[in-house]
């Protein structure tokens, strides 16, 4: 082993010294941080002074703490004042509130004495400054707490308005001019809320009359600012005559104030005043003031005048807009680029409202000029190249770039309004290039804003929505998850507009113009899954439930279904797993190939319900809950009833516990007498749990569940008046599931009769398009003739016209089923209640023939076209409703349940 070289040794020594010195500096910083913490610890004497007798009532304790307690205790009492008012308002007003006044007044007096004392003697020592600062902070905290408490008492309506005004109003008015701006604003907000409920007489005597002196130039700037905001609030409480006589003179005086802050504040209150005095007084009094303030020397005053003018556009008539307001607006737009860039942000934000308000008075030249002005704002700052390194950009350049980003962001916000301004028919010629630039903007806030507006843009374009297909793909592929999160809020509506917008003659072309949609959607999901923003991932998976409306069943099966399985089994976030489970159930609900549906069902049972991980078995129960919600009750009983109740033997207590919570919903899917044998198996499993369960928590839940199950009313064969609406909804679900089976059979027959080679995927896509464009009504006719393979009541169709009519009906079903059910999935939630009923019969069919349809069609499908993923000796656990006879519980279990029980027993022996 060679010794280290001198250079290496020196480097190591250097590094160790640096590390040591860095460690010492960290320790010193820790001691500096820790020092005030040690000083803040209470001594036994201080703890003794803070201790209060526990036998005192709430009122007595509050009085004691306000009289002899410390500041922190007084603040606590004031924060608890709303509770005391609700508990005992009379005693609180008589004993506590006077102490609050004295405490606050004494505190303010003490602060003023300390300030004058420290100013007179210098306050050079650190200790004296710290004591003064601590006293000041305590006073601010108490004032803020009192303002919030007084406002809460008003909102709670603990006392009458008259009592509140008599007890609290003077305290609020006293602290309006507090030297701390935060405290003053807090009390002002409380006062403005109080003004809303006070009667006119109280407002006139207690607030308006003193306001005349408070608004004079001899008062402080803060006093005049408070007066401006109070005047703006008072105009809504008096009639126009009183406002003209008592308030407008003060308003004019404050608009001509010598301080620009006061003029700007009063200018922003002119909007409220205009709404209170009406149109005529606004045109004769407010408008001249606004025009004069728009020429003010202060930029903030001009900005306030411009924004107020824009907000009042609806009040003025066409002549005022064209002759008075339009020249002011033109002047603002010209100055924004030449001499006053400070108003660019506000101008870009209000540009949409401005163009909408002035729409009828623009000449063609002015219309074009404003449009070009908007386009220029949309690219502001993108063409400039400063030539500086990123680490060496001057502060003024950085500030200017931030301003330009805000301008472009506001332009993106106003883009829908600008589409209305130019007319959607002219979008491609006038605004498409601008929209392209906003979607490809280098800054995330701009793209985020245009992503929020994308749905509005799509609605406005209507038949021209195909023009922005590429921009949708661009935003879906955006590197920022914030942009994706903003876009997916309305993703179902956007995709529906993309796929259905425009005339049916160009529908095929519009769908074919989205070849990158599926890759963009899958890439977006993978990007969200790889990030730490699981809420975005959950939302995206929830929105993917709309995909059966947009893309074909095969595309969903091959590109999305397996991904949902992977997320359910590997993702670590429970809400994400549940979102994937529900979306997978919706994909299964609208899948149009029986062998694919069987494969998905088998995967759910084998990989989740019989999975090795208890976490997967818990997700299986979540999936069962979604199946009950989305599918018909017969579907759940056929495929998922037995695998679900088999989990009563699960070795993990959490799985058994979750199943117990699900049992009432499971029982609600049964129907007597058709499902009597299933009910017996359910009761047998519950009895075993009661007798054999050793976990005390599970046993307690089982006992509560048994009581709930006993109280449940079972559904009968016929419709019951009590459950009529739920029975009808379930019947509709079952009818749609049967039509899916019939649709597949008819499509196969059509392919065989036509003799044209066509892949299933291409045919499926065309069928889906036809079904989605169908204009047939949503409700299906009750007397639909259904072909029942293997049933004695069914006659095979020999006429091509009959087959064609069936196929057309089947094609229209896809749109009907999805729109009726996907739009009402929230309504389906009500059908999950424990007393939900089930009606298996379809009008025009007997119960026996319909059961024969489901069983025989599934059986025929399995024998003729078994998917490659299935072995020849495996079959789905299904439960037929074709018999109503009782079955012995010992012999009612199917063969598929036996291996599962054996597995569970072995798992119990070897956990």
Buried (B, 14 or more C-beta within 10 A) or exposed (E): EEEEEEEEEEEEEEEEEEEEEEEEEEEEEEEEEEEEEEEEEEEEEEEEBEEBEEEEEBBBBBBBBBEEBEBEBBBBBBBBBBBBBBBBBEBBBEBBBEBBBEBBEEBBEEBEEBBEEBEEEEBEEEEBEEBBEEBBEBBBBBBBBBBBBBBBBBEEEBBEBEEBBEBBBEBBBBBBBBBBEEBBBBBBBBBBBBBEEBEEEBBBEBBBEEBEEBBEEEBEEBBBBBBBBBBBBBBEBBEBEBBBEBBBEBBEBBBBBEBBBBBBBBBBBBBBBBBBBBEEBBBEBBBEBBBBBBEBEBBBBBBBBBBBBBBBBEBBEEEBBBEBBBEBBBBBBEBBEEEBBBBBBBBBBBBBBBBBBBEEBBEEEEBEBBBEBBBEBBBBBBEEEEEEEEEEEEEEEEEBBEBBBBBBBBBBBBBBBBBEBBEBEBBBEBBBEBBBBBBBBEBBBBBBBBBBBBBBBBBBBEBBBBBBBBBBBBBBBBEBBBBBBBBBBBBBBBBBBBBBBBEEEEBEEBBEBBEBBBEBBBBBBEBBBEEEBBEBBBBBBBBBBBBBBBBBBBBBBEBBBEBBBEBBBEBEBBBBBBBBBBBBBBBBBBBBBBBBBBBBBBBBBEBBBBBEEBBBBBBBBBBBBBBBBBBBBBBBBBBBBBBBBBBBBBBBBBBBBBBBBBBBBBBBBBBBBBBBBBBBBBBBBBEEBEEEBEBEEBBEBBEEBBEBBEEBEBBBBEBBEEBEEBBBBBBBBBBBBBBBBBBBBBBBBBBEEEEEEEEBEEBBBEBBBBBBBBEBEEEBEEEBBBBBBEBEEBEEBEEEEEBBEBBBBBBBBBBBBBBBBBEEBEEBEEBBBBBBBBBBBBEEBEBBBBBBBBBBBBBBBBEEEBBEEBEEEEBBBBBBBEEBEEBEBEEBBEEBBEEBEEBBEEBEEEE
